[in-house]
Amino acid sequence: MLDRFMRIWRQLNTATIGTDRYWSISLLNAAFYKDMIPFIADYAHGRCLDIGAGRLAWKNLLSPRVETYISGDVVLEDPRIDVVLDISTRLPFADESFDTVFCCSVLEHVRRPWEALSELCRILSPGGTLLISLPFILHLHDLPHDYYRFSIYGAEYLAHEAGFEIKKVAINGGFFHLMLNPVSIAFSVIFEVSRLHSLVPIFNRLWLALAEKLDRLFGLKDAFASNHIFALRKTVI
């Protein structure tokens, strides 16, 4: 029974990632998307590199906000990826090549994330923006290459050391987000099996609203964050 449940959930993830529907299939997906939207709207501009782009989950949001969108990843998971690259080595771009770098859920998979941050700073233009998400309380994924979790204090330290100033930060998730997410997934699987696809986003919006209300009420958001989202500005010397 559990094996079948997990198989359907994995199939749903695989079928929807890279589409707008992916962001509505669970409470945490919906929360992450909601929290990331204002960062992209306010800070994405100019020539943009989406690094660790995977199956281009964020392209639909980034492309309309920037002049040039370039995607890169260590493997060609999607044939639309523009550049195959490895963030753990020197990137194949000249200094100050980009106005925006988007790096979502990537640095936990890099053995030396502090070096990767310095490299991202190198390829940004002076005053350019790094939009980055770093996980704090999150399940193991992409095994065995899952090395780190970042508290907000550790993330801020690494950002300053790499040559960034913090323009904006958002705490994504919270205690009740984590507790209610498995419930939201169970309902999504049930609706998927029952072919009631239209109910999936409706119920997950309700779960998200409930989680947000409870985390605000009990003050349990910061200590149980799923991710920290940053807008970092390359320091102009």
Residue frames as a rotation matrix with the C-alpha (Angstrom) as fourth column:
MET 1
0.567 0.824 0.000 0.00
0.824 -0.567 0.000 0.00
0.000 0.000 -1.000 0.00
LEU 2
0.565 -0.433 -0.702 2.72
0.074 -0.821 0.566 2.48
-0.822 -0.371 -0.432 1.02
ASP 3
-0.516 -0.791 0.328 4.87
0.380 0.132 0.915 1.46
-0.767 0.598 0.233 -1.96
ARG 4
-0.150 0.552 0.820 1.98
0.983 -0.008 0.185 2.18
0.109 0.834 -0.541 -4.34
PHE 5
0.802 0.446 -0.398 1.31
0.529 -0.839 0.127 5.51
-0.277 -0.312 -0.909 -2.64
MET 6
0.182 -0.828 -0.530 4.95
-0.013 -0.541 0.841 6.59
-0.983 -0.146 -0.109 -2.99
ARG 7
-0.571 -0.369 0.734 5.09
0.670 0.306 0.676 5.41
-0.474 0.878 0.072 -6.59
ILE 8
0.332 0.774 0.538 2.06
0.926 -0.375 -0.032 7.55
0.178 0.509 -0.842 -7.50
TRP 9
0.807 -0.066 -0.587 3.58
0.219 -0.890 0.401 10.54
-0.549 -0.452 -0.703 -5.67
ARG 10
-0.262 -0.963 -0.066 6.89
0.162 -0.112 0.980 10.16
-0.951 0.246 0.186 -7.52
GLN 11
-0.400 0.200 0.894 5.03
0.909 0.210 0.360 9.86
-0.116 0.957 -0.266 -10.82
LEU 12
0.705 0.709 0.010 3.08
0.709 -0.704 -0.039 13.03
-0.021 0.035 -0.999 -10.06
ASN 13
0.441 -0.650 -0.619 6.32
0.018 -0.683 0.730 14.90
-0.897 -0.333 -0.290 -9.31
THR 14
-0.545 -0.724 0.423 7.99
0.391 0.227 0.892 13.65
-0.742 0.651 0.160 -12.48
ALA 15
-0.134 0.597 0.791 4.97
0.991 0.075 0.111 14.48
0.007 0.799 -0.601 -14.64
THR 16
0.780 0.624 0.041 4.57
0.620 -0.780 0.085 18.04
0.085 -0.041 -0.996 -13.36
ILE 17
0.248 -0.729 -0.638 8.05
0.426 -0.509 0.748 19.42
-0.870 -0.457 0.184 -12.62
GLY 18
-0.833 -0.529 0.163 8.92
0.415 -0.401 0.817 22.13
-0.367 0.748 0.553 -15.10
THR 19
-0.359 0.791 0.495 5.25
0.515 -0.275 0.812 23.11
0.779 0.546 -0.309 -15.40
ASP 20
-0.496 0.246 0.833 3.16
-0.585 -0.803 -0.111 25.57
0.642 -0.542 0.542 -13.39
ARG 21
0.544 0.795 -0.268 1.13
-0.367 0.512 0.777 22.66
0.755 -0.324 0.570 -12.03
TYR 22
-0.076 -0.674 -0.735 4.14
0.495 0.615 -0.614 21.40
0.866 -0.411 0.287 -10.07
TRP 23
-0.851 -0.358 0.385 3.80
-0.074 -0.644 -0.761 24.29
0.520 -0.676 0.522 -7.62
SER 24
-0.162 0.875 0.457 0.30
-0.925 -0.295 0.238 23.23
0.343 -0.384 0.857 -6.59
ILE 25
0.170 0.280 -0.945 0.77
-0.207 0.948 0.243 19.52
0.964 0.154 0.219 -5.85
SER 26
0.035 -0.099 -0.995 1.75
0.891 0.454 -0.014 19.95
0.453 -0.885 0.104 -2.18
LEU 27
0.896 0.312 -0.317 1.62
0.440 -0.730 0.523 22.51
-0.068 -0.608 -0.791 0.59
LEU 28
0.243 -0.884 -0.398 5.42
0.343 -0.306 0.888 23.04
-0.907 -0.353 0.229 0.66
ASN 29
-0.455 -0.339 0.823 5.60
0.883 -0.052 0.467 23.40
-0.116 0.939 0.322 -3.12
ALA 30
0.396 0.719 0.571 2.88
0.740 -0.618 0.266 26.03
0.544 0.317 -0.777 -3.02
ALA 31
0.853 -0.112 -0.511 4.56
0.348 -0.608 0.714 27.86
-0.390 -0.786 -0.479 -0.11
PHE 32
-0.151 -0.988 0.033 7.94
0.605 -0.066 0.793 27.92
-0.781 0.140 0.608 -1.85
TYR 33
-0.333 0.116 0.936 6.45
0.903 -0.247 0.352 29.27
0.272 0.962 -0.022 -5.07
LYS 34
0.709 0.693 0.130 4.47
0.603 -0.691 0.400 31.95
0.367 -0.205 -0.907 -3.22
ASP 35
0.690 -0.490 -0.533 7.56
0.299 -0.477 0.826 33.12
-0.659 -0.730 -0.183 -1.30
MET 36
-0.316 -0.885 0.341 9.82
0.697 0.027 0.716 33.16
-0.643 0.464 0.609 -4.36
ILE 37
0.291 0.527 0.799 7.49
0.947 -0.280 -0.161 35.20
0.139 0.803 -0.580 -6.62
PRO 38
0.980 0.140 -0.142 8.21
0.161 -0.976 0.144 38.62
-0.119 -0.164 -0.979 -5.05
PHE 39
0.188 -0.977 -0.099 11.98
0.085 -0.084 0.993 38.04
-0.979 -0.195 0.067 -5.17
ILE 40
-0.384 -0.290 0.877 11.86
0.846 0.270 0.460 37.38
-0.370 0.918 0.142 -8.91
ALA 41
0.528 0.697 0.485 9.43
0.824 -0.559 -0.093 40.24
0.206 0.449 -0.870 -9.50
ASP 42
0.957 -0.085 -0.277 11.53
0.057 -0.883 0.467 42.76
-0.284 -0.462 -0.840 -7.56
TYR 43
0.354 -0.932 -0.072 15.11
-0.384 -0.215 0.898 41.73
-0.853 -0.290 -0.434 -8.38
ALA 44
0.017 -0.366 0.930 15.43
0.690 0.677 0.254 39.68
-0.723 0.638 0.264 -11.59
HIS 45
0.787 0.200 -0.584 16.73
-0.202 -0.811 -0.549 41.89
-0.584 0.550 -0.598 -14.40
GLY 46
0.201 -0.781 -0.591 19.10
-0.918 -0.361 0.165 42.15
-0.342 0.509 -0.790 -17.34
ARG 47
0.004 -0.345 -0.939 21.18
-0.625 0.732 -0.271 39.15
0.780 0.588 -0.213 -18.37
CYS 48
0.329 0.314 0.891 20.16
-0.928 0.283 0.243 36.21
-0.176 -0.906 0.384 -16.15
LEU 49
-0.525 -0.480 -0.703 21.79
-0.502 0.842 -0.200 32.84
0.687 0.247 -0.683 -15.44
ASP 50
0.593 0.675 0.439 19.57
-0.799 0.424 0.428 30.13
0.102 -0.605 0.790 -13.94
ILE 51
-0.379 -0.868 -0.321 22.17
-0.736 0.493 -0.463 27.79
0.560 0.061 -0.826 -12.45
GLY 52
-0.954 0.160 0.253 21.12
-0.018 0.812 -0.583 24.30
-0.299 -0.561 -0.772 -11.40
ALA 53
-0.548 0.768 -0.331 18.11
-0.833 -0.534 0.141 24.79
-0.069 0.353 0.933 -13.65
GLY 54
-0.619 0.295 0.728 17.18
-0.081 0.898 -0.433 21.10
-0.781 -0.328 -0.532 -13.78
ARG 55
-0.469 0.551 0.690 13.94
0.873 0.406 0.269 20.85
-0.132 0.729 -0.672 -15.72
LEU 56
-0.841 -0.008 0.540 13.49
0.232 -0.909 0.347 24.63
0.488 0.418 0.766 -15.94
ALA 57
-0.205 0.804 -0.558 10.95
0.973 0.228 -0.030 24.85
0.103 -0.549 -0.830 -13.11
TRP 58
0.028 0.159 -0.987 11.49
0.550 -0.827 -0.118 28.62
-0.835 -0.540 -0.110 -12.78
LYS 59
-0.798 -0.437 0.415 11.87
0.572 -0.332 0.750 29.62
-0.191 0.836 0.515 -16.44
ASN 60
-0.069 0.870 0.488 8.24
0.846 -0.208 0.491 30.72
0.529 0.447 -0.722 -16.81
LEU 61
0.759 0.314 -0.570 8.69
0.609 -0.652 0.452 33.23
-0.230 -0.690 -0.687 -13.98
LEU 62
0.008 -0.880 -0.475 12.20
0.440 -0.423 0.792 34.41
-0.898 -0.216 0.384 -14.83
SER 63
-0.442 -0.321 0.838 12.05
0.880 0.023 0.474 34.84
-0.171 0.947 0.272 -18.60
PRO 64
0.413 0.658 0.630 9.49
0.775 -0.617 0.136 37.69
0.478 0.433 -0.765 -18.72
ARG 65
0.915 -0.022 -0.402 11.48
0.283 -0.675 0.681 39.67
-0.287 -0.737 -0.612 -16.13
VAL 66
0.100 -0.983 -0.155 14.90
0.140 -0.141 0.980 39.61
-0.985 -0.119 0.123 -17.80
GLU 67
0.313 -0.079 -0.946 16.46
-0.840 -0.488 -0.237 40.61
-0.443 0.869 -0.219 -21.10
THR 68
-0.034 -0.402 -0.915 18.34
-0.694 0.668 -0.268 37.34
0.719 0.626 -0.302 -21.62
TYR 69
0.584 0.251 0.772 17.67
-0.744 0.546 0.386 34.01
-0.325 -0.799 0.506 -19.89
ILE 70
-0.066 -0.671 -0.738 20.42
-0.672 0.576 -0.465 31.36
0.737 0.466 -0.489 -19.86
SER 71
0.811 0.392 0.434 19.99
-0.585 0.565 0.582 28.01
-0.017 -0.726 0.687 -18.11
GLY 72
-0.110 -0.899 -0.425 22.78
-0.686 0.378 -0.621 25.77
0.719 0.223 -0.658 -16.88
ASP 73
0.745 0.270 0.610 23.16
-0.643 0.533 0.549 22.50
-0.177 -0.802 0.571 -14.99
VAL 74
-0.205 -0.907 0.368 25.69
-0.769 0.382 0.513 19.79
-0.606 -0.178 -0.775 -14.33
VAL 75
-0.709 0.069 0.701 23.66
0.379 0.876 0.298 17.28
-0.594 0.477 -0.648 -16.40
LEU 76
-0.864 0.437 -0.250 21.44
-0.462 -0.490 0.740 17.74
0.201 0.755 0.625 -19.43
GLU 77
-0.753 0.626 0.203 18.25
0.255 0.561 -0.787 16.78
-0.607 -0.541 -0.582 -17.57
ASP 78
0.476 0.874 -0.097 16.19
0.293 -0.261 -0.920 18.84
-0.829 0.409 -0.381 -20.00
PRO 79
0.019 -0.519 0.855 17.17
0.985 0.156 0.073 19.26
-0.171 0.841 0.514 -23.70
ARG 80
0.711 0.312 0.630 16.37
0.466 -0.880 -0.090 22.98
0.527 0.357 -0.771 -23.42
ILE 81
0.667 -0.564 -0.487 19.30
0.383 -0.301 0.873 23.55
-0.639 -0.769 0.015 -21.01
ASP 82
0.958 -0.261 -0.123 21.66
-0.265 -0.629 -0.731 26.05
0.113 0.732 -0.671 -22.63
VAL 83
0.089 -0.996 0.024 24.96
-0.724 -0.081 -0.685 25.20
0.684 0.044 -0.728 -20.92
VAL 84
0.794 -0.007 -0.608 26.30
0.348 0.826 0.444 22.12
0.499 -0.564 0.658 -19.14
LEU 85
-0.013 -0.776 0.631 28.44
-0.404 -0.573 -0.713 23.34
0.915 -0.264 -0.306 -16.25
ASP 86
0.212 -0.028 -0.977 29.60
0.755 0.640 0.146 22.44
0.621 -0.768 0.157 -12.76
ILE 87
0.749 0.182 0.637 29.17
-0.139 -0.897 0.420 25.03
0.648 -0.403 -0.647 -10.02
SER 88
0.892 -0.449 -0.046 31.86
0.186 0.273 0.944 23.31
-0.411 -0.851 0.327 -7.95
THR 89
-0.100 -0.928 0.359 34.49
0.931 0.040 0.363 24.35
-0.351 0.371 0.860 -10.55
ARG 90
-0.664 -0.164 -0.729 35.29
-0.023 -0.971 0.239 27.60
-0.747 0.176 0.641 -12.33
LEU 91
0.336 0.908 0.251 32.28
0.364 0.121 -0.923 28.52
-0.869 0.401 -0.290 -14.44
PRO 92
-0.334 -0.512 0.791 32.71
0.896 0.088 0.436 29.04
-0.293 0.855 0.429 -18.21
PHE 93
0.689 0.566 0.453 31.85
0.655 -0.753 -0.056 32.75
0.310 0.336 -0.890 -18.09
ALA 94
-0.331 -0.804 0.494 33.95
0.470 -0.595 -0.653 35.90
0.818 0.016 0.574 -17.94
ASP 95
-0.738 0.021 -0.674 33.94
0.618 -0.381 -0.688 38.17
-0.271 -0.924 0.268 -14.91
GLU 96
-0.569 0.544 -0.617 30.84
-0.169 -0.811 -0.560 40.33
-0.805 -0.214 0.553 -14.56
SER 97
-0.988 0.142 0.066 28.87
0.110 0.322 0.940 38.43
0.112 0.936 -0.333 -17.23
PHE 98
-0.290 0.948 -0.131 25.43
0.715 0.306 0.629 38.56
0.636 0.089 -0.766 -15.58
ASP 99
-0.498 0.264 0.826 23.13
-0.480 -0.877 -0.010 41.07
0.722 -0.402 0.563 -13.88
THR 100
0.314 0.646 0.696 21.13
-0.947 0.267 0.180 38.32
-0.070 -0.715 0.695 -12.14
VAL 101
-0.707 -0.367 -0.605 22.05
-0.380 0.918 -0.113 34.82
0.597 0.150 -0.788 -11.06
PHE 102
0.343 0.860 0.377 19.24
-0.909 0.203 0.363 32.54
0.236 -0.468 0.852 -9.90
CYS 103
-0.605 -0.631 -0.486 20.39
-0.390 0.766 -0.510 29.61
0.694 -0.119 -0.710 -7.76
CYS 104
0.187 0.836 0.517 17.54
-0.952 0.023 0.307 27.61
0.245 -0.549 0.799 -6.23
SER 105
0.767 0.183 0.616 18.13
-0.468 0.815 0.341 24.54
-0.440 -0.549 0.711 -4.04
VAL 106
0.761 -0.564 -0.320 21.64
-0.137 0.344 -0.929 23.96
0.634 0.751 0.184 -5.37
LEU 107
0.044 -0.911 0.410 24.33
-0.740 -0.305 -0.599 24.70
0.671 -0.277 -0.688 -2.77
GLU 108
0.418 0.113 0.901 23.34
-0.787 0.541 0.297 21.83
-0.454 -0.833 0.315 -0.47
HIS 109
0.950 -0.025 0.310 24.64
0.164 0.887 -0.430 19.56
-0.264 0.460 0.848 -3.27
VAL 110
0.588 -0.789 0.176 28.06
-0.149 -0.320 -0.935 21.25
0.795 0.524 -0.306 -3.51
ARG 111
0.399 -0.471 -0.787 30.93
0.807 0.588 0.057 20.00
0.435 -0.658 0.615 -1.36
ARG 112
-0.574 -0.616 -0.539 32.41
0.775 -0.621 -0.116 23.50
-0.264 -0.484 0.834 -0.92
PRO 113
0.374 0.858 0.351 29.44
0.924 -0.379 -0.058 25.90
0.083 0.346 -0.935 -1.10
TRP 114
0.520 -0.241 -0.819 31.56
0.247 -0.876 0.414 28.84
-0.817 -0.418 -0.396 0.09
GLU 115
-0.637 -0.771 0.014 33.73
0.176 -0.128 0.976 28.49
-0.750 0.625 0.217 -3.02
ALA 116
-0.388 0.590 0.708 30.64
0.919 0.195 0.342 28.25
0.064 0.783 -0.618 -5.22
LEU 117
0.639 0.637 -0.432 29.27
0.690 -0.723 -0.045 31.48
-0.341 -0.269 -0.901 -3.72
SER 118
0.019 -0.730 -0.683 32.53
0.002 -0.683 0.730 33.29
-1.000 -0.015 -0.012 -4.48
GLU 119
-0.807 -0.299 0.509 32.35
0.453 0.241 0.859 32.02
-0.380 0.923 -0.059 -8.07
LEU 120
0.118 0.924 0.363 28.78
0.990 -0.137 0.025 33.28
0.073 0.356 -0.932 -8.43
CYS 121
0.589 0.004 -0.808 29.94
0.315 -0.922 0.225 36.64
-0.744 -0.387 -0.544 -7.13
ARG 122
-0.477 -0.875 -0.087 32.72
0.197 -0.202 0.959 36.70
-0.857 0.440 0.269 -9.74
ILE 123
-0.728 0.175 0.663 30.35
0.686 0.181 0.705 36.32
0.003 0.968 -0.252 -12.71
LEU 124
0.410 0.891 -0.196 27.94
0.894 -0.435 -0.107 38.99
-0.180 -0.131 -0.975 -11.44
SER 125
-0.023 -0.322 0.947 28.24
0.484 -0.832 -0.271 42.59
0.875 0.452 0.175 -12.57
PRO 126
-0.931 -0.315 -0.182 28.92
0.315 -0.449 -0.836 45.19
0.182 -0.836 0.517 -9.84
GLY 127
-0.663 0.742 0.098 25.63
-0.679 -0.541 -0.497 45.73
-0.315 -0.396 0.862 -8.01
GLY 128
-0.395 0.504 -0.768 24.22
-0.521 0.565 0.639 42.58
0.756 0.653 0.039 -9.62
THR 129
0.067 0.610 0.790 21.81
-0.995 0.101 0.007 40.31
-0.075 -0.786 0.613 -7.76
LEU 130
-0.846 -0.203 -0.493 22.06
-0.215 0.976 -0.033 36.71
0.488 0.078 -0.870 -6.63
LEU 131
0.166 0.919 0.357 18.64
-0.960 0.068 0.271 35.18
0.224 -0.388 0.894 -5.93
ILE 132
-0.582 -0.535 -0.612 19.31
-0.347 0.844 -0.408 32.08
0.735 -0.025 -0.677 -3.88
SER 133
0.601 0.711 0.365 17.43
-0.700 0.248 0.669 29.59
0.385 -0.658 0.647 -1.72
LEU 134
-0.576 -0.796 -0.188 19.19
-0.496 0.523 -0.694 27.51
0.650 -0.306 -0.695 0.92
PRO 135
0.314 0.785 -0.534 17.44
-0.011 0.566 0.825 24.65
0.949 -0.253 0.186 2.76
PHE 136
-0.371 -0.368 0.853 17.28
-0.862 -0.204 -0.463 24.40
0.344 -0.907 -0.241 6.53
ILE 137
-0.426 0.304 0.852 14.78
-0.378 0.796 -0.473 21.67
-0.822 -0.524 -0.225 7.49
LEU 138
0.298 0.432 -0.851 14.33
-0.953 0.090 -0.288 19.55
-0.048 0.897 0.439 4.38
HIS 139
0.817 0.079 0.572 14.27
-0.135 0.989 0.057 15.84
-0.561 -0.124 0.818 3.57
LEU 140
-0.320 -0.931 0.178 17.29
-0.121 0.227 0.966 14.13
-0.940 0.287 -0.185 2.04
HIS 141
0.811 0.585 0.028 17.19
-0.017 0.072 -0.997 14.30
-0.585 0.808 0.068 -1.76
ASP 142
0.793 -0.485 -0.369 19.32
-0.461 -0.081 -0.884 13.67
0.398 0.871 -0.288 -4.85
LEU 143
0.624 -0.534 0.571 21.32
-0.412 0.396 0.820 11.09
-0.664 -0.747 0.027 -2.92
PRO 144
0.350 -0.288 -0.892 24.16
0.935 0.174 0.311 10.67
0.065 -0.942 0.330 -2.29
HIS 145
-0.571 -0.665 0.481 24.98
0.673 -0.715 -0.189 14.28
0.470 0.216 0.856 -3.20
ASP 146
0.549 0.699 0.458 23.14
0.149 -0.621 0.769 16.00
0.823 -0.354 -0.445 -0.36
TYR 147
-0.207 -0.904 -0.374 25.77
0.635 0.167 -0.754 17.54
0.745 -0.393 0.540 1.92
TYR 148
-0.945 -0.315 -0.089 24.50
0.291 -0.682 -0.671 20.60
0.150 -0.660 0.736 3.82
ARG 149
0.343 0.939 0.028 21.68
0.855 -0.324 0.406 22.45
0.390 -0.115 -0.913 5.55
PHE 150
-0.624 -0.615 0.483 21.99
0.473 -0.789 -0.393 26.17
0.622 -0.017 0.782 6.31
SER 151
0.050 0.568 -0.821 20.75
0.914 -0.357 -0.192 28.16
-0.403 -0.741 -0.537 9.31
ILE 152
0.853 0.313 0.419 19.97
0.468 -0.813 -0.346 31.78
0.232 0.491 -0.839 8.56
TYR 153
0.778 -0.609 -0.155 23.07
-0.321 -0.597 0.736 32.82
-0.540 -0.523 -0.659 10.51
GLY 154
-0.059 -0.804 0.591 25.34
0.345 0.539 0.768 30.50
-0.937 0.249 0.245 8.58
ALA 155
0.296 0.254 0.921 23.84
0.953 -0.010 -0.304 31.63
-0.067 0.967 -0.245 5.28
GLU 156
0.995 0.083 0.048 24.35
0.084 -0.996 -0.020 35.30
0.046 0.024 -0.999 6.16
TYR 157
0.428 -0.904 0.002 27.97
-0.222 -0.103 0.970 34.63
-0.876 -0.415 -0.244 7.16
LEU 158
-0.135 -0.473 0.871 28.75
0.704 0.573 0.420 32.81
-0.698 0.669 0.255 3.90
ALA 159
0.632 0.451 0.630 27.09
0.769 -0.471 -0.433 35.57
0.101 0.758 -0.644 1.87
HIS 160
0.941 -0.300 -0.159 29.16
-0.236 -0.915 0.326 38.33
-0.244 -0.269 -0.932 3.49
GLU 161
0.172 -0.938 0.302 32.37
-0.040 0.300 0.953 36.32
-0.984 -0.176 0.014 3.16
ALA 162
-0.036 -0.131 0.991 31.75
0.880 0.466 0.094 35.84
-0.474 0.875 0.099 -0.57
GLY 163
-0.910 -0.412 -0.032 31.31
0.361 -0.831 0.423 39.57
-0.201 0.373 0.906 -1.20
PHE 164
-0.335 0.878 0.343 27.56
0.530 -0.126 0.839 40.11
0.779 0.462 -0.423 -0.97
GLU 165
-0.940 0.272 0.204 25.31
-0.325 -0.546 -0.772 42.40
-0.099 -0.792 0.602 1.00
ILE 166
-0.670 0.739 0.064 21.84
0.728 0.672 -0.134 41.20
-0.142 -0.043 -0.989 1.95
LYS 167
-0.886 0.418 0.201 18.99
-0.280 -0.828 0.485 43.13
0.369 0.373 0.851 0.36
LYS 168
0.091 0.965 0.244 16.08
-0.967 0.027 0.254 40.91
0.239 -0.259 0.936 1.36
VAL 169
-0.934 -0.309 -0.180 15.48
-0.260 0.932 -0.252 37.60
0.246 -0.188 -0.951 3.12
ALA 170
0.117 0.991 0.069 12.37
-0.893 0.074 0.443 35.45
0.434 -0.113 0.894 3.51
ILE 171
-0.735 -0.198 0.649 11.73
-0.527 0.768 -0.363 32.57
-0.426 -0.608 -0.669 5.88
ASN 172
-0.217 0.638 -0.739 9.99
-0.798 0.320 0.510 29.84
0.562 0.701 0.440 3.93
GLY 173
-0.181 0.241 -0.953 7.94
0.218 0.955 0.201 27.21
0.959 -0.172 -0.225 5.74
GLY 174
-0.289 0.123 0.950 7.47
-0.886 -0.409 -0.216 26.66
0.362 -0.904 0.227 9.46
PHE 175
-0.827 -0.089 0.556 6.50
-0.415 0.764 -0.494 23.99
-0.381 -0.639 -0.669 11.96
PHE 176
0.021 0.936 0.350 2.90
-0.158 0.349 -0.924 23.58
-0.987 -0.036 0.155 10.79
HIS 177
0.353 -0.039 -0.935 4.00
-0.933 -0.087 -0.349 23.74
-0.068 0.995 -0.067 7.15
LEU 178
-0.641 -0.710 -0.292 6.14
-0.714 0.691 -0.112 20.67
0.281 0.136 -0.950 7.88
MET 179
-0.763 0.368 0.532 3.43
-0.183 0.667 -0.723 18.87
-0.620 -0.649 -0.441 9.86
LEU 180
0.235 0.970 -0.059 0.62
-0.272 0.008 -0.962 19.46
-0.933 0.242 0.266 7.37
ASN 181
-0.194 -0.366 -0.910 2.65
-0.955 -0.141 0.260 18.79
-0.224 0.920 -0.323 4.23
PRO 182
-0.983 -0.152 0.104 2.30
-0.127 0.969 0.213 14.97
-0.133 0.196 -0.971 4.44
VAL 183
-0.246 0.964 0.099 -1.46
0.337 0.180 -0.924 15.42
-0.909 -0.194 -0.369 4.80
SER 184
0.272 0.325 -0.906 -1.52
-0.628 -0.653 -0.423 17.62
-0.729 0.684 0.027 1.70
ILE 185
-0.640 -0.573 -0.511 0.48
-0.766 0.419 0.488 15.02
-0.065 0.704 -0.707 -0.22
ALA 186
-0.828 0.379 0.414 -1.93
0.234 0.903 -0.361 12.25
-0.510 -0.202 -0.836 0.83
PHE 187
0.190 0.946 -0.261 -4.90
0.083 -0.281 -0.956 14.24
-0.978 0.160 -0.132 -0.45
SER 188
0.028 -0.240 -0.970 -3.08
-0.887 -0.454 0.087 15.03
-0.462 0.858 -0.226 -3.71
VAL 189
-0.918 -0.392 -0.061 -2.41
-0.383 0.836 0.394 11.34
-0.104 0.385 -0.917 -4.31
ILE 190
-0.493 0.816 0.302 -6.02
0.418 0.526 -0.741 10.42
-0.764 -0.239 -0.600 -3.52
PHE 191
0.371 0.645 -0.668 -7.32
-0.275 -0.611 -0.743 13.07
-0.887 0.459 -0.049 -5.91
GLU 192
-0.351 -0.586 -0.731 -4.83
-0.894 -0.023 0.448 11.99
-0.279 0.810 -0.515 -8.58
VAL 193
-0.964 0.009 0.265 -5.96
0.039 0.993 0.109 8.36
-0.262 0.115 -0.958 -8.36
SER 194
-0.198 0.980 0.030 -9.61
0.559 0.138 -0.818 9.45
-0.805 -0.146 -0.575 -8.38
ARG 195
-0.481 -0.108 0.870 -8.97
0.853 -0.285 0.437 11.67
0.201 0.952 0.230 -11.43
LEU 196
0.728 0.660 -0.187 -10.14
0.685 -0.693 0.224 14.71
0.019 -0.291 -0.956 -9.47
HIS 197
-0.176 -0.964 0.199 -7.14
0.950 -0.219 -0.224 16.75
0.259 0.149 0.954 -10.63
SER 198
-0.040 0.205 0.978 -8.87
0.205 -0.956 0.208 20.10
0.978 0.209 -0.004 -10.28
LEU 199
0.900 0.433 -0.037 -9.21
0.100 -0.124 0.987 19.60
0.423 -0.893 -0.154 -6.51
VAL 200
0.282 -0.871 -0.403 -5.44
0.929 0.352 -0.111 19.32
0.239 -0.343 0.909 -5.93
PRO 201
-0.613 -0.580 0.537 -4.58
0.437 -0.815 -0.381 23.07
0.658 0.001 0.753 -6.11
ILE 202
0.205 0.771 0.604 -7.75
-0.277 -0.546 0.791 24.05
0.939 -0.329 0.102 -4.25
PHE 203
0.897 0.159 -0.413 -7.02
0.296 0.479 0.827 21.83
0.329 -0.863 0.382 -1.26
ASN 204
0.036 -0.964 -0.262 -3.33
0.974 0.093 -0.208 22.76
0.225 -0.248 0.942 -1.18
ARG 205
-0.403 -0.066 0.913 -4.20
0.061 -0.997 -0.045 26.45
0.913 0.038 0.405 -1.07
LEU 206
0.652 0.702 0.287 -6.40
-0.303 -0.105 0.947 25.67
0.695 -0.704 0.144 1.93
TRP 207
0.686 -0.474 -0.552 -3.63
0.707 0.613 0.353 23.67
0.171 -0.633 0.755 3.65
LEU 208
-0.346 -0.869 0.354 -1.19
0.750 -0.483 -0.453 26.50
0.564 0.108 0.818 3.01
ALA 209
-0.050 0.411 0.910 -3.53
-0.260 -0.885 0.386 29.13
0.964 -0.218 0.151 4.44
LEU 210
0.909 0.399 -0.122 -4.04
-0.024 0.342 0.940 27.00
0.417 -0.851 0.320 7.56
ALA 211
0.349 -0.862 -0.368 -0.28
0.916 0.397 -0.060 26.38
0.198 -0.317 0.928 8.01
GLU 212
-0.417 -0.506 0.755 0.50
0.401 -0.848 -0.348 30.10
0.816 0.158 0.556 7.63
LYS 213
0.344 0.659 0.669 -2.14
-0.388 -0.549 0.740 31.04
0.855 -0.514 0.067 10.19
LEU 214
0.944 0.037 -0.327 -0.96
0.247 0.580 0.776 28.47
0.218 -0.814 0.539 12.76
ASP 215
0.070 -0.993 -0.097 2.74
0.943 0.098 -0.317 29.31
0.324 -0.069 0.943 12.35
ARG 216
-0.341 -0.108 0.934 1.97
0.014 -0.994 -0.110 33.02
0.940 -0.025 0.340 12.84
LEU 217
0.618 0.720 0.315 -0.25
-0.327 -0.129 0.936 32.29
0.715 -0.682 0.156 15.84
PHE 218
0.955 -0.237 -0.177 2.30
0.285 0.577 0.765 30.13
-0.079 -0.782 0.619 17.66
GLY 219
0.661 -0.734 -0.156 5.45
-0.721 -0.679 0.139 31.88
-0.208 0.020 -0.978 16.42
LEU 220
0.356 -0.477 0.804 6.91
-0.012 0.857 0.514 28.69
-0.934 -0.193 0.300 14.96
LYS 221
0.998 0.055 0.002 7.98
0.004 -0.044 -0.999 29.89
-0.055 0.998 -0.044 11.53
ASP 222
0.526 -0.849 -0.058 11.60
-0.807 -0.476 -0.348 31.02
0.268 0.230 -0.936 11.99
ALA 223
-0.097 -0.632 0.769 12.83
-0.847 0.458 0.269 28.08
-0.522 -0.625 -0.580 14.06
PHE 224
-0.057 0.161 0.985 11.39
0.182 0.972 -0.149 25.47
-0.982 0.171 -0.085 11.67
ALA 225
0.246 0.109 -0.963 12.08
-0.778 -0.570 -0.263 27.05
-0.578 0.814 -0.055 8.29
SER 226
0.765 -0.016 0.644 12.18
0.358 0.842 -0.404 24.77
-0.536 0.539 0.650 5.28
ASN 227
0.112 -0.706 0.699 14.27
0.951 -0.128 -0.282 27.24
0.289 0.696 0.657 3.29
HIS 228
0.163 -0.099 -0.982 15.81
0.337 -0.930 0.150 30.68
-0.927 -0.355 -0.119 3.52
ILE 229
0.423 0.057 0.904 15.43
0.902 -0.124 -0.414 32.79
0.088 0.991 -0.104 0.39
PHE 230
0.030 -0.540 -0.841 17.86
0.471 -0.734 0.489 35.67
-0.881 -0.411 0.233 -0.18
ALA 231
0.860 -0.077 0.504 18.31
0.407 -0.493 -0.769 38.56
0.308 0.867 -0.393 -2.56
LEU 232
0.360 -0.841 -0.404 22.05
0.605 -0.120 0.788 39.28
-0.710 -0.528 0.465 -2.35
ARG 233
0.998 -0.062 -0.017 23.72
-0.057 -0.718 -0.694 42.28
0.031 0.693 -0.720 -3.99
LYS 234
0.343 -0.939 0.030 27.30
0.895 0.316 -0.315 42.07
0.286 0.135 0.949 -5.15
THR 235
0.532 -0.181 -0.827 29.19
0.498 -0.723 0.479 44.67
-0.685 -0.667 -0.295 -3.17
VAL 236
0.776 -0.274 0.569 30.44
0.403 -0.479 -0.780 47.54
0.486 0.834 -0.261 -5.28
ILE 237
0.305 -0.764 -0.569 34.03
0.844 -0.060 0.533 48.38
-0.441 -0.642 0.627 -4.33
